[in-house]
Amino acid sequence: MAIIALKAWYLREYEPVRELEQRPHDLRLSKNSLLRSALRADFLDDSAEVKQAEWFQRYLDGETVEFYIEGSGGYAIANIDLISHEMYFVKQDVMARLNPTIFFCYQTEFADSSHHIRDQLNDFVDAFNGRSRVTLTLEESHRLTDSPVRLNSTLMRKIRNSLLFVADATPVMQLDGTPPQLFPSPKVCVEVGYALQCRRAEQLLIISQDRPEMPGQFPFDVPSASRLQFRTPAELRKILSTTLKDQLQRFNL
């Protein structure tokens, strides 16, 4: 039976898949068996070359070493045998599958807050791209119709695949209670709920503008590091850039 060689790229830092595949691969594999959460393969490269590779040294140091394998997705090395040329991988949700985008979920019921946030996001992206190795883009929700949001839509895929999800959760409605309950735009609630389900806490930033005429309790239970409040555009400008840098630092852009 002919050996079908698969290309594998070592993921040292964040790199989008479409750019990853443009550079030379780091390893050639012959797949032996594929399970739901694991992969067994033979590496076709010379053992002496593998021993000198940066990723192999990291593996020996006990670090998690991730690869993107052609046609199979992201994996981390579980075990490697240089004598038999066998490698065992476990399925890994690698960052390479994410697109280099910040997704902004805005609302139209209290448009001032989203207007201020959008302006600051655009300024941040422009400044960030002047010194980063990866070009960021800003994606937005669409509010063109009153139809319900579909969970299998392109919009939800963009939320799921973005580096960072930013939402304007400024309250637009208040319900009586002790304390009163505050609610953002219904469409924002749907998208934030989806993001809370499919994204890590460090990939979320929920922003809200204080409205003195509408006191009450914030409806989403998110870590303090994932929540940002502001009173004025000047205050937002002061704190948003630093917060975004902190959120994106893990990607080493």
CORHUTA-V672180 format. One record per residue. N is the residue number from 1. RES is the residue in one letter. SS is DSSP state (a for helix, b for strand, c for the rest). NEAR is the number of other ideal C-beta (glycine too) atoms within 10 Angstrom. D_LAST is the distance of its C-alpha to the last C-alpha in Angstrom with 2 decimals. Layout:
n->[N & N]
res->[RES & RES]
ss->[SS & SS]
near->[NEAR & NEAR]
d_last->[D_LAST & D_LAST]
This chain:
n->[1 & 2 & 3 & 4 & 5 & 6 & 7 & 8 & 9 & 10 & 11 & 12 & 13 & 14 & 15 & 16 & 17 & 18 & 19 & 20 & 21 & 22 & 23 & 24 & 25 & 26 & 27 & 28 & 29 & 30 & 31 & 32 & 33 & 34 & 35 & 36 & 37 & 38 & 39 & 40 & 41 & 42 & 43 & 44 & 45 & 46 & 47 & 48 & 49 & 50 & 51 & 52 & 53 & 54 & 55 & 56 & 57 & 58 & 59 & 60 & 61 & 62 & 63 & 64 & 65 & 66 & 67 & 68 & 69 & 70 & 71 & 72 & 73 & 74 & 75 & 76 & 77 & 78 & 79 & 80 & 81 & 82 & 83 & 84 & 85 & 86 & 87 & 88 & 89 & 90 & 91 & 92 & 93 & 94 & 95 & 96 & 97 & 98 & 99 & 100 & 101 & 102 & 103 & 104 & 105 & 106 & 107 & 108 & 109 & 110 & 111 & 112 & 113 & 114 & 115 & 116 & 117 & 118 & 119 & 120 & 121 & 122 & 123 & 124 & 125 & 126 & 127 & 128 & 129 & 130 & 131 & 132 & 133 & 134 & 135 & 136 & 137 & 138 & 139 & 140 & 141 & 142 & 143 & 144 & 145 & 146 & 147 & 148 & 149 & 150 & 151 & 152 & 153 & 154 & 155 & 156 & 157 & 158 & 159 & 160 & 161 & 162 & 163 & 164 & 165 & 166 & 167 & 168 & 169 & 170 & 171 & 172 & 173 & 174 & 175 & 176 & 177 & 178 & 179 & 180 & 181 & 182 & 183 & 184 & 185 & 186 & 187 & 188 & 189 & 190 & 191 & 192 & 193 & 194 & 195 & 196 & 197 & 198 & 199 & 200 & 201 & 202 & 203 & 204 & 205 & 206 & 207 & 208 & 209 & 210 & 211 & 212 & 213 & 214 & 215 & 216 & 217 & 218 & 219 & 220 & 221 & 222 & 223 & 224 & 225 & 226 & 227 & 228 & 229 & 230 & 231 & 232 & 233 & 234 & 235 & 236 & 237 & 238 & 239 & 240 & 241 & 242 & 243 & 244 & 245 & 246 & 247 & 248 & 249 & 250 & 251 & 252 & 253]
res->[M & A & I & I & A & L & K & A & W & Y & L & R & E & Y & E & P & V & R & E & L & E & Q & R & P & H & D & L & R & L & S & K & N & S & L & L & R & S & A & L & R & A & D & F & L & D & D & S & A & E & V & K & Q & A & E & W & F & Q & R & Y & L & D & G & E & T & V & E & F & Y & I & E & G & S & G & G & Y & A & I & A & N & I & D & L & I & S & H & E & M & Y & F & V & K & Q & D & V & M & A & R & L & N & P & T & I & F & F & C & Y & Q & T & E & F & A & D & S & S & H & H & I & R & D & Q & L & N & D & F & V & D & A & F & N & G & R & S & R & V & T & L & T & L & E & E & S & H & R & L & T & D & S & P & V & R & L & N & S & T & L & M & R & K & I & R & N & S & L & L & F & V & A & D & A & T & P & V & M & Q & L & D & G & T & P & P & Q & L & F & P & S & P & K & V & C & V & E & V & G & Y & A & L & Q & C & R & R & A & E & Q & L & L & I & I & S & Q & D & R & P & E & M & P & G & Q & F & P & F & D & V & P & S & A & S & R & L & Q & F & R & T & P & A & E & L & R & K & I & L & S & T & T & L & K & D & Q & L & Q & R & F & N & L]
ss->[c & c & c & c & b & b & b & b & b & b & c & c & c & c & c & c & a & a & a & a & c & c & c & c & c & c & b & b & b & b & b & b & b & b & c & c & c & b & b & b & b & b & b & c & c & c & a & a & a & a & a & a & c & a & a & a & a & a & a & a & c & c & c & c & c & b & b & b & b & c & c & c & b & b & b & b & b & b & b & b & b & c & c & c & c & b & b & b & b & b & b & c & c & c & a & a & a & c & b & b & b & b & b & b & b & c & c & c & c & c & a & a & a & a & a & a & a & a & a & a & a & a & a & a & a & a & a & a & a & c & c & c & c & c & c & c & b & b & b & b & c & c & c & c & c & c & c & c & c & c & c & c & c & a & a & a & a & a & a & a & a & b & b & b & b & b & b & b & c & c & c & c & b & b & b & c & c & c & c & c & b & b & b & c & c & a & a & a & a & a & a & a & a & a & a & a & a & a & c & c & a & a & a & b & b & b & b & b & b & c & c & c & c & c & c & c & b & c & c & c & c & c & c & a & a & a & b & b & b & b & c & c & a & a & a & a & a & a & a & a & a & a & a & a & a & a & a & a & a & a & a & c & c]
near->[3 & 4 & 11 & 9 & 15 & 18 & 16 & 23 & 21 & 19 & 21 & 13 & 12 & 19 & 23 & 19 & 16 & 10 & 12 & 16 & 14 & 9 & 9 & 6 & 19 & 18 & 22 & 16 & 26 & 13 & 17 & 12 & 9 & 14 & 9 & 5 & 9 & 13 & 22 & 16 & 23 & 16 & 20 & 13 & 15 & 10 & 13 & 8 & 11 & 18 & 11 & 9 & 15 & 11 & 19 & 19 & 12 & 16 & 18 & 11 & 8 & 7 & 12 & 10 & 24 & 21 & 27 & 24 & 20 & 16 & 9 & 17 & 16 & 19 & 24 & 17 & 20 & 15 & 11 & 17 & 12 & 13 & 6 & 10 & 17 & 14 & 23 & 16 & 25 & 14 & 16 & 20 & 11 & 18 & 19 & 21 & 14 & 18 & 17 & 20 & 19 & 22 & 25 & 22 & 28 & 23 & 24 & 13 & 16 & 18 & 13 & 10 & 25 & 25 & 13 & 22 & 27 & 17 & 13 & 21 & 22 & 12 & 13 & 20 & 18 & 11 & 11 & 18 & 14 & 7 & 7 & 15 & 9 & 17 & 12 & 21 & 12 & 16 & 16 & 16 & 23 & 11 & 14 & 6 & 6 & 6 & 6 & 10 & 14 & 9 & 9 & 7 & 12 & 9 & 19 & 17 & 11 & 16 & 22 & 17 & 15 & 22 & 21 & 20 & 28 & 27 & 29 & 27 & 26 & 27 & 25 & 19 & 14 & 16 & 11 & 8 & 10 & 6 & 9 & 13 & 15 & 21 & 16 & 26 & 25 & 14 & 19 & 24 & 17 & 16 & 23 & 23 & 11 & 18 & 23 & 17 & 8 & 13 & 17 & 10 & 10 & 15 & 21 & 21 & 23 & 23 & 26 & 20 & 21 & 14 & 16 & 6 & 5 & 14 & 12 & 17 & 13 & 16 & 14 & 16 & 7 & 17 & 10 & 6 & 13 & 20 & 17 & 18 & 15 & 21 & 11 & 11 & 16 & 9 & 14 & 21 & 15 & 12 & 14 & 21 & 16 & 9 & 18 & 21 & 12 & 12 & 20 & 22 & 10 & 14 & 18 & 13 & 18]
d_last->[42.89 & 40.23 & 36.88 & 33.98 & 30.89 & 27.57 & 24.29 & 21.68 & 18.06 & 16.63 & 13.37 & 11.97 & 8.39 & 7.16 & 8.68 & 11.00 & 14.60 & 15.85 & 13.63 & 14.20 & 17.90 & 17.92 & 17.41 & 20.19 & 20.63 & 20.83 & 23.93 & 26.95 & 28.62 & 31.98 & 31.97 & 34.98 & 34.66 & 32.33 & 32.74 & 31.23 & 28.76 & 29.05 & 29.35 & 31.56 & 31.22 & 32.39 & 30.03 & 31.57 & 30.02 & 32.04 & 31.96 & 31.79 & 28.55 & 27.05 & 28.15 & 26.18 & 22.87 & 19.92 & 19.66 & 23.40 & 23.27 & 20.76 & 23.18 & 26.07 & 24.41 & 24.38 & 20.68 & 19.59 & 18.74 & 17.45 & 18.35 & 18.36 & 22.02 & 23.42 & 25.45 & 24.93 & 21.37 & 19.40 & 21.28 & 21.25 & 23.83 & 26.89 & 29.19 & 29.81 & 33.15 & 33.11 & 36.88 & 37.13 & 33.71 & 33.05 & 29.75 & 29.36 & 26.30 & 25.77 & 24.06 & 20.61 & 18.56 & 15.35 & 11.98 & 12.23 & 14.91 & 12.88 & 12.35 & 9.37 & 11.79 & 13.02 & 16.66 & 19.24 & 22.62 & 25.10 & 28.84 & 31.74 & 34.45 & 33.30 & 31.32 & 30.74 & 28.08 & 25.99 & 26.54 & 25.18 & 22.10 & 21.36 & 21.79 & 19.35 & 16.67 & 17.23 & 17.16 & 13.86 & 12.19 & 14.06 & 13.12 & 9.37 & 9.50 & 11.57 & 9.15 & 5.66 & 5.76 & 5.77 & 8.58 & 9.16 & 12.87 & 15.29 & 17.84 & 21.06 & 24.06 & 27.26 & 30.46 & 32.82 & 35.41 & 36.91 & 36.68 & 35.19 & 31.63 & 31.72 & 29.71 & 29.35 & 28.23 & 25.31 & 24.29 & 24.03 & 22.06 & 19.43 & 19.38 & 19.18 & 16.31 & 13.98 & 10.83 & 12.79 & 16.51 & 18.07 & 21.87 & 24.60 & 27.15 & 29.50 & 33.00 & 35.32 & 38.18 & 40.02 & 42.42 & 45.16 & 44.96 & 44.75 & 42.11 & 41.55 & 38.85 & 36.16 & 34.58 & 31.80 & 32.28 & 33.44 & 30.78 & 28.06 & 29.75 & 29.61 & 25.92 & 25.01 & 27.37 & 25.73 & 22.20 & 23.69 & 25.13 & 22.26 & 19.10 & 18.25 & 19.05 & 15.59 & 14.48 & 17.36 & 18.19 & 21.87 & 23.02 & 26.69 & 28.83 & 31.89 & 35.14 & 38.09 & 40.52 & 38.95 & 38.66 & 38.03 & 35.87 & 32.32 & 32.52 & 29.27 & 28.85 & 25.18 & 23.80 & 23.87 & 20.12 & 19.75 & 22.39 & 22.57 & 25.87 & 26.84 & 30.19 & 29.57 & 26.99 & 26.80 & 25.96 & 23.25 & 21.70 & 21.86 & 20.20 & 17.85 & 15.10 & 15.04 & 15.22 & 12.28 & 10.04 & 11.70 & 11.31 & 7.55 & 7.27 & 8.29 & 5.47 & 3.79 & 0.00]
